[in-house]
Amino acid sequence: MDKRELIEKIQALKKERNAVIVAHNYQVDDVQEVADIVGDSFALSKYCASGNADVIVFCGVHFMAESAKILSPEKTVLLPEKDAGCPMADMVTADALRREKEKYKDAAVVCYINSSAEVKAECDVCCTSSNALKVVGSLKEKDILFVPDQNLGSYIAAKLQEKNFILWKGFCATHHRIKKDEVIKIREMHPDALVLVHPECRPEVVEMADFVGSTKQIIDYANSSPHQKFIIGTEMGVLYKLKKDNPGKTFYLLSPGLICPNMKKTSLESVYNALNEMKYEINVDPQISAKARRALDRMLELG
């Protein structure tokens, strides 16, 4: 099938299945274009939960599809590429977290949404990169055990110095690979551009940025700013929407290494196969789902 025929078949199957297609901002351009909505992972899950579709095709990675299933247990959730995982989410397990919790019994356990359902079930509250500061700042506990992203945790800790952070040694391989020297070099190349980075970047990179925020916050900032040139320090998939929404502005990718291989696995073909063959279905153990749901619900209350 050529591209046009593939898109037509996807649209027909979507209608037949009463399905919704959601895509993360880091997905390839063609997948973003065929999606009903593009956004951050948790925003997509909330969108799915509020709709009346029977089937959710989640174009992202495994933990995102799990979150959608937790919030919409009665719906069928499909992950087009079954091997699309998140190395950072894999850096913490429920067993390892339970052992760490024993060492810090008075600490509030906060997990970044980039984690498995089993890990969420062990936590007091979840957070996203958008609401982490508000969520953690709302907690009464002084000690915070934060998993799994040490960089996001460091960013919050610098803002909330009244709290004591115990940081898990996890990281996003894509954002973590950006070095300070790269920021210096690209600033020299484009001195009239603002640097916008994700808080999953190393602390020394974050300190050099003009703006720090989640994927959505970076997009919103660039859209509303009167500035014309931007250096983008997050996964390259966001450039598609940034350029589409801002044809008069110029965007540079901070580093050529800002590519998430797992996010790039999903293609139009895999979206079509997911709908045509109803694969790959994501399920979460009901007991784990109930515990993880409490952590997600508390996040919504606080953040």
VEXMI-912030 format. One record per residue (C-alpha): residue in three letters; x, y, z. Coordinates in steps of 0.5 Angstrom, whole numbers, padded with zeros to 4 digits, always signed. Layout:
// VEXMI-912030
ALAXYZ;...
// end
This chain:
// VEXMI-912030
MET+0000+0000+0000;ASP+0002+0007-0001;LYS+0002+0012+0004;ARG-0005+0015+0002;GLU-0008+0008+0002;LEU-0005+0006+0008;ILE-0008+0013+0012;GLU-0015+0011+0009;LYS-0015+0004+0011;ILE-0013+0007+0018;GLN-0019+0012+0018;ALA-0024+0006+0016;LEU-0021+0002+0021;LYS-0021+0007+0027;LYS-0029+0008+0025;GLU-0030+0001+0025;ARG-0027+0000+0032;ASN-0029+0006+0035;ALA-0022+0007+0036;VAL-0018+0014+0038;ILE-0011+0014+0036;VAL-0006+0018+0040;ALA+0001+0020+0039;HIS+0006+0023+0044;ASN+0010+0029+0041;TYR+0016+0025+0040;GLN+0013+0020+0035;VAL+0015+0021+0027;ASP+0012+0026+0023;ASP+0007+0021+0019;VAL+0004+0018+0026;GLN+0003+0025+0029;GLU-0001+0027+0023;VAL-0005+0021+0023;ALA-0007+0022+0031;ASP-0013+0025+0033;ILE-0009+0028+0039;VAL-0001+0029+0040;GLY+0001+0031+0047;ASP+0005+0029+0053;SER+0004+0022+0056;PHE-0001+0023+0061;ALA-0005+0029+0058;LEU-0006+0023+0052;SER-0008+0018+0058;LYS-0013+0023+0061;TYR-0016+0025+0054;CYS-0017+0018+0053;ALA-0021+0017+0059;SER-0025+0023+0058;GLY-0027+0020+0051;ASN-0032+0015+0049;ALA-0028+0011+0044;ASP-0028+0003+0046;VAL-0021+0002+0043;ILE-0014+0007+0045;VAL-0008+0006+0040;PHE-0003+0009+0044;CYS+0003+0011+0039;GLY+0008+0012+0045;VAL+0012+0007+0049;HIS+0010+0002+0054;PHE+0009+0006+0061;MET+0005+0011+0057;ALA+0000+0005+0054;GLU+0000+0002+0062;SER-0002+0009+0064;ALA-0008+0009+0059;LYS-0010+0003+0061;ILE-0010+0004+0069;LEU-0015+0010+0067;SER-0019+0007+0062;PRO-0019+0000+0065;GLU-0026-0002+0061;LYS-0023+0000+0054;THR-0018-0004+0050;VAL-0011-0001+0050;LEU-0006-0002+0044;LEU+0001-0001+0043;PRO+0003-0001+0036;GLU+0010-0003+0037;LYS+0010-0008+0043;ASP+0018-0007+0044;ALA+0017+0000+0045;GLY+0020+0001+0052;CYS+0023+0006+0056;PRO+0030+0005+0059;MET+0029+0010+0064;ALA+0023+0007+0067;ASP+0027+0000+0067;MET+0032+0003+0071;VAL+0027+0002+0077;THR+0024-0004+0079;ALA+0018-0005+0085;ASP+0023-0010+0089;ALA+0029-0005+0089;LEU+0024+0001+0091;ARG+0021-0003+0096;ARG+0028-0005+0099;GLU+0030+0003+0098;LYS+0023+0005+0102;GLU+0025+0001+0108;LYS+0031+0005+0109;TYR+0027+0012+0109;LYS+0021+0010+0112;ASP+0019+0017+0114;ALA+0020+0019+0106;ALA+0014+0021+0101;VAL+0015+0016+0095;VAL+0015+0020+0089;CYS+0015+0017+0082;TYR+0016+0020+0075;ILE+0010+0018+0071;ASN+0016+0015+0066;SER+0015+0009+0071;SER+0012+0002+0070;ALA+0005+0000+0073;GLU+0009-0004+0079;VAL+0013+0002+0081;LYS+0007+0007+0081;ALA+0004+0002+0086;GLU+0009+0003+0091;CYS+0009+0010+0091;ASP+0005+0015+0095;VAL+0004+0020+0089;CYS+0006+0021+0081;CYS+0008+0027+0078;THR+0010+0029+0071;SER+0015+0034+0068;SER+0010+0039+0068;ASN+0007+0039+0075;ALA+0013+0036+0079;LEU+0015+0042+0083;LYS+0007+0043+0085;VAL+0006+0036+0087;VAL+0012+0035+0091;GLY+0012+0042+0094;SER+0005+0040+0096;LEU+0007+0035+0100;LYS+0008+0035+0108;GLU+0014+0031+0108;LYS+0021+0034+0109;ASP+0024+0027+0106;ILE+0023+0026+0099;LEU+0025+0019+0095;PHE+0024+0021+0088;VAL+0025+0016+0083;PRO+0027+0014+0077;ASP+0030+0021+0074;GLN+0036+0024+0078;ASN+0036+0030+0073;LEU+0028+0032+0074;GLY+0029+0030+0082;SER+0035+0035+0082;TYR+0032+0040+0078;ILE+0026+0040+0083;ALA+0031+0040+0089;ALA+0034+0046+0087;LYS+0027+0049+0087;LEU+0025+0046+0094;GLN+0031+0047+0098;GLU+0027+0046+0104;LYS+0026+0039+0103;ASN+0031+0033+0103;PHE+0031+0029+0097;ILE+0034+0022+0096;LEU+0035+0021+0088;TRP+0034+0014+0085;LYS+0040+0014+0080;GLY+0036+0013+0073;PHE+0036+0018+0067;CYS+0033+0019+0060;ALA+0039+0016+0056;THR+0037+0021+0050;HIS+0037+0028+0055;HIS+0042+0025+0059;ARG+0047+0025+0053;ILE+0047+0033+0052;LYS+0054+0036+0055;LYS+0055+0043+0057;ASP+0060+0044+0051;GLU+0055+0042+0046;VAL+0050+0048+0049;ILE+0056+0053+0049;LYS+0058+0051+0042;ILE+0051+0052+0039;ARG+0050+0058+0043;GLU+0056+0061+0039;MET+0053+0059+0033;HIS+0046+0062+0034;PRO+0047+0068+0039;ASP+0041+0071+0038;ALA+0037+0064+0039;LEU+0034+0062+0046;VAL+0035+0056+0049;LEU+0029+0051+0051;VAL+0031+0045+0055;HIS+0027+0039+0058;PRO+0029+0038+0066;GLU+0031+0031+0064;CYS+0037+0034+0062;ARG+0044+0034+0066;PRO+0044+0040+0072;GLU+0049+0044+0068;VAL+0045+0044+0062;VAL+0039+0046+0065;GLU+0043+0052+0069;MET+0045+0054+0062;ALA+0038+0055+0059;ASP+0034+0061+0058;PHE+0027+0056+0059;VAL+0026+0050+0063;GLY+0020+0046+0062;SER+0016+0039+0060;THR+0015+0038+0052;LYS+0008+0041+0052;GLN+0011+0047+0056;ILE+0017+0048+0051;ILE+0012+0048+0045;ASP+0007+0053+0049;TYR+0013+0058+0051;ALA+0016+0058+0043;ASN+0009+0059+0041;SER+0007+0065+0045;SER+0014+0068+0045;PRO+0016+0074+0041;HIS+0023+0071+0040;GLN+0024+0068+0033;LYS+0030+0063+0034;PHE+0030+0058+0039;ILE+0035+0052+0040;ILE+0031+0046+0043;GLY+0034+0041+0048;THR+0029+0036+0048;GLU+0027+0030+0043;MET+0027+0032+0036;GLY+0020+0030+0035;VAL+0017+0036+0038;LEU+0020+0040+0032;TYR+0015+0038+0027;LYS+0009+0041+0031;LEU+0014+0047+0033;LYS+0015+0048+0025;LYS+0008+0047+0024;ASP+0005+0052+0029;ASN+0010+0057+0028;PRO+0012+0058+0020;GLY+0016+0064+0021;LYS+0020+0062+0027;THR+0027+0058+0026;PHE+0028+0052+0031;TYR+0035+0049+0032;LEU+0036+0042+0035;LEU+0041+0043+0041;SER+0044+0036+0040;PRO+0044+0031+0034;GLY+0044+0026+0039;LEU+0037+0028+0041;ILE+0033+0022+0038;CYS+0029+0017+0042;PRO+0030+0010+0038;ASN+0024+0007+0042;MET+0019+0013+0040;LYS+0021+0012+0033;LYS+0019+0005+0032;THR+0012+0006+0031;SER+0010+0007+0024;LEU+0004+0008+0020;GLU+0004+0001+0018;SER+0005-0001+0025;VAL-0001+0003+0027;TYR-0005+0000+0021;ASN-0003-0007+0024;ALA-0005-0005+0031;LEU-0012-0003+0029;ASN-0013-0009+0023;GLU-0010-0015+0028;MET-0012-0011+0035;LYS-0005-0012+0037;TYR-0001-0011+0042;GLU-0006-0011+0047;ILE-0004-0008+0054;ASN-0007-0011+0061;VAL-0005-0009+0068;ASP-0006-0013+0074;PRO-0013-0011+0077;GLN-0009-0010+0084;ILE-0003-0007+0081;SER-0008-0002+0077;ALA-0012+0000+0083;LYS-0005+0002+0087;ALA-0002+0005+0081;ARG-0009+0009+0080;ARG-0009+0012+0087;ALA-0002+0015+0086;LEU-0004+0018+0079;ASP-0011+0020+0083;ARG-0007+0024+0088;MET-0002+0027+0083;LEU-0009+0030+0080;GLU-0011+0033+0087;LEU-0004+0036+0088;GLY-0002+0038+0081;
// end
